[in-house]
Amino acid sequence: MNLKVIAFDADDTLFVNEPYFQETEQKFCGLMSDYLSHQGISQELFRVEIDNLKIYGYGIKAYILSMIEAAMKISNNTIPVEVVEKIIIYGKELLDKPIELLDGVEETLDALHGKYKLVVATKGDLLDQRRKLHDSGLGHYFHHIEVMADKQEKDYSDLLKRLEIQPKEFFMIGNSLKSDVLPVLAIGGHAVHIPFHTTWAHEKIDYKVEHHNFYTFEKMIDVLKKLQ
């Protein structure tokens, strides 16, 4: 395929992320259970998160602000300051979660290192993503770390310009069809989907992807069958 760059999403591709958010959401629903059902609270929080993406972007800090705003809306601005303090604590606990590498990640990176230019292409908060990559012990494998405001076609095209490569020389690996696969295929790159057992609702699509540059594997280590 004449590939030059192999790019990896970070959250739920290299290490665990979404289950920690779901755990925090359950705590938030419990905290606000006097006002609404758990389902109603989750729905309101999701609406607030999506509305705030254009302002705050992705990541834990944005999530904390959205939890506070959702709590205010759910309670009609009557929540006591102790509840806000508790939400902030939940957010800090989320920031302090341990890094749990997914199976086969380090073995895959070790096998590809030196054969291709390896990069991270992920969304989220810059400081937090850099911290997680540092704490994961994986940082030395990567030539470049790109924390993207979003993962649309233009974002990937801009990344390829910085890397000075053509789309056909780019190979993206991630757990989200919406963010890691579709925009890469649209600009002429190659993309691999490695499903994670749980996915944020905003990242889901309701149709099957079919493309000659698209591949799917159950485990990260299986990518080596295509690249070696």
trRosetta pair geometry for C-beta under 8 A, 3 or more apart (Angstrom, degrees):
i j d omega theta_ij theta_ji phi_ij phi_ji
1 168 7.5 -151 175 169 84 82
1 171 7.4 83 112 -71 146 121
1 190 6.5 11 -174 -47 149 155
2 168 6.9 25 79 130 108 103
2 169 6.2 -66 121 -102 84 80
3 6 6.7 54 154 -63 133 79
3 116 6.2 -14 117 -119 106 127
3 169 5.7 133 -140 -163 39 54
3 170 7.4 158 -143 -52 87 6
3 171 5.0 -1 -137 -22 138 123
3 190 7.1 -65 -95 33 118 139
3 227 7.5 -59 51 -130 151 93
4 116 6.7 143 171 -149 26 84
4 117 6.0 9 154 23 75 110
4 163 8.0 153 106 150 117 116
4 165 5.1 -157 66 -120 134 135
4 169 4.2 12 15 172 102 117
4 170 7.6 -28 56 -71 83 50
5 116 6.6 138 -121 172 18 103
5 117 4.8 -38 -102 77 72 102
5 118 7.7 151 -158 -94 63 19
5 119 5.9 -2 -168 7 110 116
5 163 5.7 8 -67 172 158 150
5 165 5.6 -157 -3 11 122 167
5 169 6.4 70 18 131 85 88
5 170 5.3 -11 69 -114 106 67
5 171 6.9 178 95 30 57 73
6 112 5.9 -55 47 174 159 146
6 116 4.6 68 -5 116 106 147
6 117 7.4 162 23 78 67 49
6 118 5.4 -23 70 -108 95 68
6 119 7.5 163 83 26 46 69
6 171 4.9 -25 -111 75 66 109
6 173 6.9 16 -180 -7 91 115
6 227 7.0 28 -93 -126 140 149
7 118 7.8 149 -92 -163 33 50
7 119 4.8 -26 -107 74 80 94
7 120 7.1 117 -160 -133 75 10
7 121 4.3 12 -179 3 128 119
7 159 7.9 53 -102 145 154 144
7 170 6.7 4 -3 -169 117 92
7 171 6.9 166 21 84 73 51
7 172 4.8 -21 70 -109 108 68
7 173 6.8 177 89 23 54 71
8 13 5.8 179 -180 125 86 129
8 14 5.9 80 148 -58 129 107
8 109 8.0 -40 -35 -87 157 103
8 118 7.2 9 -5 -171 110 94
8 119 7.4 177 22 90 71 46
8 120 5.6 -40 70 -110 86 61
8 121 7.1 143 64 28 32 72
8 122 7.9 -11 111 -54 64 101
8 173 5.1 -19 -108 68 66 104
8 174 7.2 143 -166 -74 45 72
9 12 7.6 -21 119 69 121 72
9 13 4.0 107 80 3 93 153
9 14 7.4 -158 99 -11 56 88
9 120 7.8 70 -148 -161 11 72
9 121 6.6 -49 -84 80 52 71
9 122 5.3 108 -156 -97 57 84
9 172 7.6 59 -35 179 86 93
9 173 6.8 -128 12 100 80 58
9 174 3.3 73 -8 -115 131 104
9 175 6.3 -119 79 15 143 75
9 176 6.8 141 -111 20 169 96
9 179 7.4 93 -105 106 136 111
9 180 5.0 -62 -46 -96 133 132
10 13 6.3 103 85 52 4 102
10 14 5.1 -41 -147 28 50 120
10 15 7.0 -17 172 33 74 88
10 17 7.8 81 117 -47 81 142
10 120 5.6 41 -64 -164 100 118
10 122 3.8 -11 7 -86 105 158
10 124 7.3 -74 63 12 130 140
10 129 6.0 122 58 -148 170 104
10 132 6.8 103 171 98 132 130
10 133 6.8 -76 -127 -71 131 98
11 14 7.7 -17 -50 42 16 83
11 15 7.2 -48 -119 72 40 72
11 17 3.5 -11 -158 -5 99 165
11 18 7.1 108 159 -37 108 75
11 122 6.4 119 2 -157 83 126
11 123 7.9 -61 21 61 123 76
11 124 6.6 123 -26 -54 130 138
11 175 8.0 -96 104 37 62 126
12 15 7.8 -43 -55 87 24 36
12 16 6.7 43 -93 -135 60 34
12 17 4.9 -92 -38 38 82 101
12 18 5.3 19 -68 -6 134 104
12 102 7.7 74 -165 -56 35 139
12 175 4.6 -81 118 38 102 160
12 176 8.0 85 80 -40 123 88
12 196 4.2 -39 178 -62 111 168
12 198 8.0 -116 -127 73 138 70
12 199 7.6 143 148 -102 164 65
13 102 7.2 -115 152 20 19 147
13 173 6.5 140 -170 124 130 85
13 174 5.0 -65 -83 -132 146 54
13 175 4.9 -150 -72 -18 82 96
13 180 7.5 135 -72 -97 145 161
13 194 6.5 108 -132 63 81 117
13 196 7.5 -97 -69 -53 50 120
13 220 7.7 115 -179 -92 67 116
14 101 6.8 -53 162 -134 68 74
14 102 6.5 -179 164 20 18 104
14 105 5.3 104 -146 -147 60 143
14 120 7.7 -31 -28 -118 148 111
14 136 6.8 27 142 -161 120 163
14 138 6.5 -115 -170 33 133 173
15 99 5.3 -34 -159 -168 156 83
15 100 5.7 134 -164 72 91 49
15 101 5.3 -56 -97 -98 87 41
15 102 6.2 -158 -100 -17 29 81
15 105 7.4 -35 -61 -31 63 174
15 132 6.7 -156 60 173 144 116
15 136 5.7 -126 -48 -107 143 128
16 19 5.9 -31 -178 35 111 112
16 20 6.8 112 133 -22 96 103
16 100 4.2 2 17 70 120 112
16 102 6.8 135 -51 -66 69 85
17 20 6.2 -72 -169 31 34 109
17 21 6.9 24 150 -14 71 106
18 21 5.5 -54 -151 36 43 112
18 22 6.3 42 153 -20 72 103
18 196 6.8 126 25 119 131 141
18 198 5.2 -159 110 100 131 101
18 199 6.7 -88 -113 -115 171 23
18 200 5.8 -141 -122 -45 118 83
19 22 5.5 -53 -146 37 36 113
19 23 6.3 42 153 -23 66 102
19 198 6.2 108 -70 49 75 140
20 23 5.6 -49 -149 32 33 115
20 24 6.6 32 152 -16 63 104
20 94 5.9 127 151 -140 111 82
20 97 4.8 -15 -129 -97 147 170
21 24 5.7 -55 -150 38 33 110
21 25 6.3 38 151 -23 66 104
21 63 6.9 -113 -131 -133 105 158
21 94 7.1 60 -90 -140 56 130
21 200 7.2 -2 86 -87 152 108
22 25 5.5 -48 -146 33 34 115
22 26 6.6 39 153 -22 63 100
22 198 6.7 -38 -32 147 149 154
23 26 5.9 -52 -155 30 31 112
23 27 6.9 31 148 -16 62 102
24 27 5.6 -52 -154 34 38 113
24 28 6.3 39 148 -20 68 105
24 63 7.6 66 104 147 146 135
24 90 5.2 121 -151 171 98 109
24 91 7.6 81 -155 -84 143 44
24 93 7.3 164 -100 83 105 106
24 94 5.1 -3 -70 -76 147 121
25 28 5.4 -53 -147 37 35 114
25 29 6.3 38 153 -21 67 103
25 42 6.3 61 172 -113 122 92
25 45 6.7 167 -136 99 101 161
26 29 5.6 -49 -145 34 32 112
26 30 6.5 35 152 -19 62 104
26 38 7.8 9 -132 -151 63 125
27 30 5.7 -55 -153 36 32 113
27 31 6.4 35 150 -23 65 106
27 90 5.5 177 100 -119 137 128
28 31 5.5 -52 -149 33 33 115
28 32 6.4 6 160 2 66 111
28 41 7.0 -177 121 154 90 126
28 45 6.8 85 118 -89 144 152
28 67 5.5 -110 -122 -142 142 118
28 70 7.9 48 168 84 133 130
28 71 7.7 -114 -165 -69 101 105
28 87 6.8 56 -113 -116 97 90
28 90 6.5 134 -65 152 86 173
29 32 6.3 -70 -143 51 28 94
29 33 6.4 60 151 -69 63 87
29 38 4.3 54 177 -135 137 83
29 41 4.6 148 -120 85 79 141
29 42 6.2 -10 -84 -53 125 84
30 33 5.5 -20 -149 -26 32 121
30 38 7.9 10 -61 -101 52 104
31 71 7.7 -34 111 -110 117 123
31 83 6.4 132 168 -145 116 93
31 86 5.9 171 -129 115 141 139
31 87 7.2 177 109 -71 167 79
31 90 8.0 -99 -27 -44 148 143
32 35 5.3 -48 175 34 84 115
32 36 6.6 0 135 38 104 90
32 41 5.1 142 87 -123 126 136
32 71 5.9 -139 -88 -118 127 83
32 74 5.6 33 -172 108 135 154
32 75 7.3 -117 -140 -52 100 100
32 83 7.8 86 -81 -160 77 131
33 36 7.6 -99 -137 66 33 49
33 37 7.9 20 -142 -136 73 24
33 38 6.8 -10 -106 -68 95 75
33 41 7.4 -67 -85 -32 52 149
35 41 7.4 102 77 -84 100 104
35 74 4.9 100 119 151 148 101
35 75 5.4 -94 -95 -86 150 67
36 40 3.7 -116 170 93 121 125
36 41 4.9 155 82 -55 116 79
36 44 7.1 90 58 -2 171 135
36 74 5.7 -94 -5 -155 125 113
37 40 4.5 95 53 7 80 103
37 41 7.0 -145 92 -6 41 86
38 41 5.7 -55 -147 37 31 112
38 42 6.3 32 155 -19 66 106
39 42 5.8 -55 -147 36 30 111
39 43 6.3 29 155 -19 64 107
40 43 5.7 -54 -147 36 30 112
40 44 6.4 27 156 -16 65 106
40 74 8.0 125 128 -128 100 111
41 44 5.9 -57 -149 38 30 108
41 45 6.3 30 154 -19 65 108
41 70 7.5 95 -168 152 71 123
41 74 6.3 28 -116 -114 79 152
42 45 5.8 -55 -146 37 30 111
42 46 6.3 31 155 -20 64 107
43 46 5.8 -54 -149 35 30 112
43 47 6.5 32 153 -20 64 104
44 47 5.7 -52 -149 34 34 113
44 48 6.4 32 154 -17 65 105
44 70 5.2 132 125 -155 97 104
44 73 6.3 -165 -179 94 126 123
44 74 5.6 129 103 -74 163 100
45 48 5.8 -57 -150 37 31 110
45 49 6.3 36 152 -23 65 106
45 66 6.6 93 -164 139 74 104
45 67 6.5 10 -133 -104 113 61
45 70 4.4 25 -97 -128 64 171
46 49 5.6 -51 -147 33 32 115
46 50 6.4 28 158 -16 65 105
46 201 6.3 2 -140 53 137 139
46 202 7.8 -176 -159 -49 97 96
47 50 6.1 -58 -149 37 29 107
47 51 6.3 27 155 -17 64 110
47 70 7.9 128 62 -108 83 105
48 51 5.7 -57 -147 39 31 112
48 52 6.1 21 157 -15 66 115
48 66 4.7 147 119 -163 107 91
48 69 5.2 169 -164 96 137 113
48 70 4.4 -136 9 -70 156 93
48 73 6.9 -172 -76 14 127 144
49 52 5.9 -71 -149 42 25 106
49 53 6.9 48 153 -51 63 87
49 62 7.7 90 -142 136 78 102
49 63 7.0 8 -114 -113 111 66
49 66 4.6 60 -85 -169 66 161
49 202 7.5 -114 116 -45 120 138
50 53 5.9 -25 -156 -12 36 115
50 202 6.4 175 -93 -99 97 121
51 54 7.9 -62 170 23 38 96
52 55 5.2 -69 -160 49 62 107
52 56 4.8 7 157 18 102 115
52 62 6.3 163 126 -173 120 101
52 65 6.9 176 -168 102 155 111
52 66 5.2 -147 31 -87 154 104
52 69 7.2 146 -64 40 137 156
53 56 6.9 -72 -118 58 20 77
53 57 6.6 48 -165 -119 58 18
53 58 7.0 17 -136 -64 90 68
53 62 7.7 65 -106 174 47 147
56 59 7.9 -129 147 51 97 90
56 61 7.3 -150 -174 105 115 84
56 62 3.6 141 136 -123 126 103
56 65 6.0 -174 -99 61 154 140
56 66 7.3 -137 44 -46 157 98
57 62 5.8 -142 75 -64 58 148
57 123 7.6 -159 175 -175 96 98
57 124 8.0 118 139 -156 107 11
57 125 7.5 132 99 -81 118 62
57 149 5.7 -93 -118 -151 124 73
57 150 7.7 -128 -134 -58 87 75
58 62 6.2 -129 -163 38 11 149
58 123 4.4 42 51 148 154 112
58 124 5.0 -69 109 -87 105 39
58 125 7.3 -134 100 -36 62 61
58 150 7.9 131 -16 -93 115 58
59 62 5.1 96 63 13 73 103
59 63 6.9 -128 110 -9 40 94
59 123 7.6 -138 -50 139 81 77
59 124 4.2 105 -84 -164 92 64
59 125 3.2 119 -164 -27 160 89
59 128 5.8 143 -157 42 116 140
59 129 7.6 -89 -108 -36 115 96
60 63 5.2 -55 -148 35 36 117
60 64 6.5 42 153 -24 67 98
60 91 6.1 134 165 -163 97 86
60 94 5.2 178 -140 112 125 121
60 95 5.4 158 121 -75 161 82
60 124 7.9 29 -8 -160 72 100
60 125 6.2 -72 33 6 75 136
60 128 5.7 150 22 -108 113 166
61 64 5.7 -45 -151 28 35 113
61 65 6.8 32 152 -13 62 103
61 91 7.4 81 -107 -176 40 130
61 125 5.4 94 14 -89 108 148
61 128 7.4 -166 -17 -29 97 133
62 65 5.9 -57 -154 39 34 110
62 66 6.3 32 151 -18 67 109
62 125 7.2 -174 -7 -63 94 104
63 66 5.6 -56 -146 39 31 111
63 67 6.4 37 154 -23 65 102
63 91 6.8 165 92 -117 93 100
63 94 7.3 -73 87 105 138 166
64 67 5.8 -52 -151 31 30 112
64 68 6.7 28 153 -16 63 104
64 87 6.6 130 -157 146 75 95
64 88 6.5 61 -163 -112 124 54
64 90 7.7 164 -113 83 86 86
64 91 3.5 28 -94 -103 117 151
64 94 8.0 -163 -65 44 95 133
65 68 5.8 -55 -152 36 33 111
65 69 6.3 30 153 -16 67 107
66 69 5.6 -53 -143 40 34 110
66 70 6.0 36 157 -20 67 107
67 70 5.8 -55 -143 38 28 110
67 71 6.3 32 155 -22 63 106
67 87 4.9 179 119 -160 122 123
67 90 7.2 -114 148 79 171 131
67 91 7.2 -161 34 -62 141 107
68 71 5.7 -54 -149 33 29 113
68 72 6.6 30 152 -19 62 104
68 84 5.9 50 -128 -131 105 88
68 87 5.5 156 -75 108 75 155
68 88 7.9 33 -70 -58 118 78
69 72 5.7 -54 -153 34 33 113
69 73 6.5 30 152 -16 66 105
70 73 5.7 -56 -148 38 34 110
70 74 6.0 33 156 -20 68 109
71 74 5.8 -54 -140 38 29 110
71 75 6.1 7 165 0 64 115
71 79 5.1 11 150 -38 107 163
71 83 6.1 -179 179 139 145 124
71 84 7.3 -179 86 -84 148 66
71 87 6.4 -115 -22 -63 151 148
72 75 6.4 -70 -141 50 23 96
72 77 5.2 25 -169 -93 88 60
72 79 6.3 -100 -90 19 52 117
73 76 7.6 22 -175 -74 29 36
75 78 4.6 -128 153 52 102 80
75 79 4.4 123 48 -46 165 85
75 83 7.9 103 -35 88 160 167
79 83 4.3 -90 179 63 112 145
79 84 6.6 123 118 -43 120 82
80 83 5.5 110 62 -1 67 96
80 84 7.8 -129 109 3 45 87
81 84 5.4 -51 -156 37 48 114
81 85 6.3 53 146 -23 72 102
82 85 5.4 -50 -149 35 35 116
82 86 6.4 39 151 -23 64 103
83 86 5.5 -50 -150 33 34 114
83 87 6.6 37 151 -20 64 101
84 87 5.7 -51 -150 33 34 112
84 88 6.6 35 151 -19 64 103
85 88 5.7 -55 -153 35 32 112
85 89 6.6 36 148 -21 64 104
86 89 5.5 -51 -152 33 35 115
86 90 6.6 40 149 -21 65 100
87 90 5.5 -48 -152 32 35 115
87 91 6.6 37 149 -19 64 103
88 91 5.5 -52 -152 35 34 114
88 92 6.5 32 152 -17 66 103
89 92 5.8 -54 -147 37 33 108
89 93 6.3 36 152 -21 65 104
90 93 5.7 -55 -151 35 30 113
90 94 6.5 34 149 -22 63 104
91 94 5.5 -52 -153 32 34 115
91 95 6.6 33 150 -18 65 103
92 95 5.4 -50 -149 36 37 114
92 96 6.3 28 153 -13 66 110
93 96 5.7 -64 -147 43 32 107
93 97 7.3 62 149 -56 61 79
94 97 6.0 -18 -162 -22 37 113
95 128 6.5 -103 -131 -117 91 114
99 132 5.8 145 -99 -156 116 77
99 135 4.8 157 -16 111 139 106
99 136 4.6 -132 166 -85 150 72
101 105 5.0 -132 -177 47 103 134
101 106 6.3 14 177 -30 156 101
101 136 6.3 113 -76 -156 97 100
101 138 7.6 137 -106 -50 119 122
102 105 5.1 96 65 -38 76 119
102 196 7.9 -91 -107 -109 146 101
102 220 6.3 116 107 -19 113 133
103 219 6.3 -52 98 -148 110 109
103 220 6.9 169 93 27 61 106
103 221 7.4 -62 132 -16 84 110
104 107 5.3 -67 -153 49 54 113
104 108 5.5 57 151 -28 84 107
104 219 5.4 86 13 164 156 104
104 220 4.1 171 97 68 111 98
104 221 3.4 -106 -152 -38 135 97
104 222 7.9 25 162 -7 164 62
105 108 5.9 -63 -153 34 25 109
105 109 6.4 19 157 -14 64 108
105 138 7.3 -49 140 -98 117 140
105 220 5.3 21 -81 94 56 170
106 109 5.7 -54 -144 39 34 110
106 110 6.1 36 156 -22 66 108
106 137 7.9 -1 -103 97 126 106
106 138 6.8 -129 -99 -98 82 97
107 110 5.8 -56 -146 37 28 113
107 111 6.4 27 155 -19 63 108
107 221 5.9 5 87 -103 122 107
108 111 5.8 -59 -150 36 29 109
108 112 6.3 11 159 -6 66 113
108 220 5.0 -104 -21 144 153 103
108 221 5.5 -141 -65 -99 101 51
108 223 5.9 54 -144 54 132 116
108 224 6.2 -142 -125 -49 81 103
109 112 6.1 -68 -144 46 29 101
109 113 5.9 43 158 -43 67 105
109 118 6.6 87 -143 -152 86 164
109 138 6.4 128 0 -150 178 104
109 141 4.3 -5 173 -153 124 162
110 113 5.8 -40 -138 15 27 118
110 141 7.4 -87 -70 -106 48 124
111 115 7.9 -22 142 12 57 134
111 224 5.6 -3 109 -109 153 129
111 228 6.8 -49 159 -74 121 131
112 115 5.6 -101 -163 51 48 110
112 116 5.5 -32 177 35 98 108
112 118 6.1 108 113 -75 115 121
112 224 7.5 -135 -56 -100 94 86
112 227 6.3 -3 -103 128 110 145
113 118 6.3 -49 -98 -7 68 140
113 141 5.2 -99 -89 -142 124 86
115 227 7.8 121 108 154 137 105
116 171 7.9 -44 -164 42 157 124
116 227 7.4 -60 -23 -170 141 125
117 143 4.8 -41 -165 15 88 155
117 144 7.5 29 163 7 108 105
117 163 7.5 156 110 -160 144 115
118 141 5.5 -38 88 146 149 88
118 142 5.2 -100 108 -110 94 57
118 143 6.0 131 59 2 55 89
119 142 5.9 92 -121 -159 31 99
119 143 5.9 -55 -76 61 77 87
119 144 4.2 -14 -119 68 108 93
119 145 7.0 -174 -165 -80 73 31
119 146 6.4 28 166 1 118 104
119 163 7.1 -84 -40 -96 159 133
120 129 7.9 171 136 166 138 117
120 133 6.6 -90 -36 -101 170 141
120 142 5.4 -16 -17 -130 93 154
120 144 7.4 -150 34 103 64 57
120 145 4.6 7 52 -126 113 72
120 146 6.5 -175 92 34 64 63
121 146 4.9 1 -110 67 66 114
121 148 6.4 28 -173 -22 76 125
121 151 7.6 105 147 -113 102 110
121 156 7.6 55 -176 -110 149 80
121 159 6.2 40 -119 -147 124 163
121 172 6.7 -60 57 -127 138 104
122 129 5.9 173 91 -143 128 140
122 146 7.4 143 26 87 57 65
122 147 6.1 -26 77 -115 81 61
122 148 6.8 174 87 20 26 89
123 147 7.3 86 -145 -168 19 66
123 148 5.5 -57 -89 72 64 85
123 149 7.5 7 -132 144 87 11
123 150 6.7 26 -109 -118 121 28
123 151 5.9 -92 -53 -28 112 104
123 179 6.9 -69 -16 -168 128 148
124 128 6.1 -102 154 80 115 111
124 129 4.7 126 88 -58 124 116
124 147 6.2 -82 66 -153 77 105
125 128 4.1 59 78 20 109 113
125 129 6.3 169 77 -14 53 87
125 147 7.6 -27 116 -178 18 141
126 129 6.2 -63 -144 38 22 105
126 130 6.3 17 162 -14 62 110
126 147 4.6 158 -105 82 68 156
127 130 6.1 -61 -150 39 26 108
127 131 6.3 29 153 -22 63 108
128 131 5.5 -54 -148 34 32 114
128 132 6.4 30 156 -19 66 105
129 132 5.7 -51 -145 36 33 110
129 133 6.4 30 156 -16 65 105
129 145 7.6 168 129 172 111 120
129 147 4.9 152 61 -103 150 123
130 133 5.9 -55 -146 39 31 109
130 134 6.3 33 154 -20 65 107
130 145 6.9 110 -101 128 79 153
130 147 7.3 -70 -44 -42 84 138
131 134 5.7 -59 -150 37 29 111
131 135 6.1 18 158 -11 67 111
132 135 5.9 -58 -140 44 29 105
132 136 6.0 37 156 -31 64 107
133 136 5.6 -49 -143 28 29 117
133 138 6.1 -88 -159 68 73 95
133 139 5.0 99 145 -81 96 89
133 142 7.6 -43 -169 21 134 146
133 145 6.4 -150 40 -120 178 144
134 139 5.6 17 -97 -43 48 141
136 139 7.3 129 64 -32 91 75
138 141 5.5 -44 -179 21 73 118
138 142 7.2 55 136 -18 86 107
139 142 6.3 -74 -162 33 42 105
139 145 7.7 -32 -136 -56 84 136
142 145 5.8 72 127 -63 144 83
144 162 7.9 154 -165 121 153 115
144 163 6.8 -142 33 -95 165 98
146 159 5.5 52 -158 -122 171 116
146 162 7.8 139 -96 72 128 145
148 151 5.7 93 99 -74 144 71
148 155 5.1 80 -164 -179 130 132
148 159 7.3 -48 -87 -62 122 124
149 155 7.0 -147 55 -110 78 127
150 155 5.5 -157 84 -49 70 148
151 155 5.5 -115 -123 77 29 144
151 156 6.9 51 -162 -49 69 95
151 176 7.9 107 72 88 154 133
151 179 4.0 75 72 -164 142 89
151 180 6.9 -22 166 -68 156 46
151 183 6.0 180 147 34 78 147
152 155 5.1 102 50 2 65 103
152 156 7.5 -136 97 0 36 87
152 183 5.7 -178 -169 -113 28 147
153 156 6.0 -62 -154 40 33 106
153 157 6.2 33 152 -20 69 109
153 183 4.6 -149 -72 -155 58 97
153 186 5.2 -75 -97 94 120 127
153 187 5.3 150 -154 -54 93 107
154 157 5.5 -54 -143 38 34 113
154 158 6.2 37 156 -21 66 104
155 158 5.9 -53 -151 34 28 111
155 159 6.6 31 150 -20 62 105
155 183 7.4 24 52 149 95 156
156 159 5.4 -51 -149 34 36 115
156 160 6.4 36 154 -19 67 103
156 170 7.8 136 179 140 107 159
156 172 7.7 -50 -128 -65 129 146
156 183 5.4 156 -4 130 135 112
156 184 5.8 -162 -140 -91 162 66
156 187 5.7 -168 97 17 122 152
156 189 7.1 -108 164 -1 136 145
157 160 5.8 -53 -149 35 32 111
157 161 6.6 37 151 -22 63 102
157 167 7.9 -31 -104 -76 71 107
157 187 5.6 -159 -71 -130 89 148
158 161 5.7 -51 -153 31 34 114
158 162 6.7 32 151 -17 64 103
159 162 5.8 -57 -154 36 34 109
159 163 6.3 21 152 -9 68 110
160 163 5.6 -60 -142 46 34 106
160 165 5.5 -97 -160 70 84 79
160 166 7.2 40 178 -152 127 9
160 167 6.2 -24 -121 -77 165 61
160 170 5.9 -73 -102 -57 111 147
160 187 7.6 -169 -5 136 149 143
160 189 7.8 -148 -78 -71 136 125
161 164 7.2 27 -180 -76 33 44
163 170 7.7 108 80 -94 148 109
165 169 4.3 -119 -179 83 114 128
165 170 6.0 134 109 -59 128 91
166 169 4.9 90 59 5 76 105
166 170 7.6 -143 99 -13 43 93
166 188 7.8 -53 159 108 85 127
167 170 5.6 -64 -154 28 40 117
167 184 7.9 161 -157 -170 99 65
167 187 4.8 -154 -114 128 140 89
167 188 3.5 89 105 82 142 98
167 189 4.4 -107 -174 -59 83 74
168 188 5.8 -49 -56 147 72 104
168 189 7.0 -149 -80 -107 23 45
168 190 7.7 62 -152 -27 44 93
170 184 7.0 -134 116 -155 115 106
170 189 4.1 -47 82 -128 105 120
170 190 6.8 175 95 31 55 75
171 189 7.0 -168 -79 176 29 98
171 190 4.5 -17 -109 77 73 112
171 191 7.5 178 -160 -80 50 31
171 192 7.2 30 176 -10 90 104
171 227 7.5 137 137 -96 166 115
172 180 5.6 -169 146 -177 118 78
172 181 7.2 -170 95 -90 118 42
172 184 4.4 -128 22 -95 142 164
172 189 6.2 60 -6 130 106 135
172 190 7.1 168 21 91 68 56
172 191 4.7 -14 66 -112 98 79
172 192 7.0 -168 95 27 52 69
173 180 7.2 -23 125 175 19 130
173 191 7.7 169 -78 -159 33 55
173 192 4.6 -8 -111 63 75 112
173 194 6.5 25 -177 -5 92 115
173 220 7.6 82 167 -132 138 84
173 223 6.2 -4 -112 -108 140 151
174 179 6.8 -92 130 92 153 88
174 180 2.6 -125 63 -135 140 163
174 181 6.9 -141 62 -41 103 74
174 191 7.6 -39 30 -163 93 98
174 192 7.5 131 21 81 49 68
174 193 7.1 -30 78 -115 61 53
174 194 7.2 -163 113 33 14 85
175 180 6.8 88 41 15 35 151
175 193 7.2 80 -137 -162 26 68
175 194 5.7 -56 -88 79 68 73
175 195 6.4 88 -149 -141 81 22
175 196 4.2 15 -154 -14 144 106
175 199 7.0 -163 141 -100 106 101
176 179 4.1 19 104 39 135 97
176 180 4.7 116 63 3 78 100
176 181 7.2 -154 105 3 54 90
176 199 6.9 137 -101 -145 78 117
176 203 4.3 -78 -132 -171 118 125
177 180 7.2 -51 -88 55 12 82
177 181 4.7 -40 -145 40 51 133
177 182 6.2 62 157 -30 70 98
177 193 5.7 8 -83 -110 78 136
177 203 7.7 126 43 161 65 83
177 204 8.0 43 46 -144 107 34
177 205 5.2 -95 93 22 124 122
177 209 5.8 -161 -153 -32 122 138
178 181 7.5 44 5 44 14 89
178 182 6.0 -18 -139 17 30 127
178 202 7.9 -135 81 135 160 60
178 203 5.0 -163 41 -162 125 57
178 204 7.0 9 -26 44 129 7
178 205 5.3 157 -69 -43 93 105
179 182 7.8 24 -27 37 11 93
179 183 7.2 -13 -157 12 33 117
179 203 6.0 -52 -6 -132 112 100
180 184 7.0 -10 164 -7 42 127
180 191 6.5 148 137 -158 72 116
180 193 7.1 135 90 -101 113 69
181 184 6.1 -80 -156 39 22 107
181 185 6.2 15 163 -15 67 112
181 191 4.2 141 -131 143 64 144
181 192 7.8 -128 -98 67 97 15
181 193 5.3 -11 -69 -68 139 101
181 209 6.2 -6 136 -141 139 171
181 214 6.5 58 -165 -127 114 108
182 185 5.9 -59 -146 37 28 109
182 186 6.3 31 157 -25 64 109
182 191 7.9 -98 -23 71 22 173
182 205 7.5 112 -44 -54 140 158
182 209 6.9 -126 -80 -112 82 127
183 186 5.3 -53 -146 32 35 118
183 187 6.7 20 161 -10 66 104
184 187 6.4 -65 -153 40 30 98
184 189 4.2 -72 179 72 87 122
184 190 7.2 -42 144 72 119 22
184 191 4.3 128 81 -68 131 120
185 188 7.8 68 -176 -55 31 12
185 189 6.7 -93 -76 65 28 70
185 190 8.0 45 -92 -123 68 19
185 191 5.5 -79 -49 13 87 128
185 209 7.6 165 -7 -169 164 120
185 211 4.9 19 -152 150 140 173
185 213 5.7 164 -122 76 85 112
185 214 6.0 -7 -90 -65 134 102
188 213 7.7 116 -173 -21 37 170
189 213 6.8 155 113 152 36 145
190 213 4.5 -123 -108 -176 63 101
190 214 7.8 -174 -159 -75 59 33
190 215 7.6 16 179 4 98 105
191 211 8.0 35 46 78 105 136
191 213 6.6 69 18 126 73 93
191 214 5.7 -13 70 -112 90 70
191 215 7.5 -180 96 32 46 70
192 214 7.9 150 -92 -162 34 51
192 215 4.8 -25 -108 76 80 96
192 216 6.9 151 -163 -96 64 32
192 217 6.3 -5 -172 11 115 101
192 223 5.9 65 173 -112 171 107
192 226 7.4 179 -88 47 131 157
193 209 7.4 124 -25 51 146 144
193 214 7.3 14 -7 -171 104 96
193 215 7.5 -175 23 93 69 47
193 216 4.5 -20 65 -109 96 89
193 217 7.8 160 80 27 51 56
194 216 7.4 162 -78 -158 39 63
194 217 5.6 -21 -97 73 86 82
194 218 7.3 67 -146 161 77 10
194 219 7.0 36 -148 -165 116 7
194 220 5.8 35 -138 -78 165 63
194 223 7.5 -56 -64 -54 126 110
195 199 8.0 -71 -156 -51 78 121
195 216 7.5 31 -25 -166 93 111
195 218 7.2 -30 41 -128 96 52
196 199 6.3 129 69 -71 96 79
199 203 5.3 -116 176 80 104 112
199 204 5.6 123 110 -71 126 88
200 203 4.9 76 68 8 87 107
200 204 7.7 -150 94 -24 47 85
201 204 5.8 -48 -157 10 40 118
205 209 7.8 71 84 -52 144 99
209 214 5.6 -141 134 -171 113 164
210 214 7.1 -166 -159 53 17 139
211 214 4.0 86 62 -9 96 115
215 226 6.0 51 178 -86 174 159
217 220 7.5 122 101 -94 124 16
217 222 3.8 -175 -167 90 132 125
217 223 5.8 -148 30 -63 158 63
217 225 7.7 154 -105 37 136 116
217 226 7.9 -127 -50 -11 132 122
218 222 6.4 74 47 -2 68 153
219 222 4.9 107 66 -10 78 104
220 223 6.0 -32 -176 0 50 114
221 224 6.1 -29 179 6 56 114
222 225 5.6 -25 -176 6 62 116
223 226 5.9 -61 -170 38 51 106
223 227 6.0 17 146 0 82 120
224 227 5.7 -73 -131 53 37 95
224 228 4.9 11 -180 -6 81 121
225 228 7.2 -40 -100 39 13 94
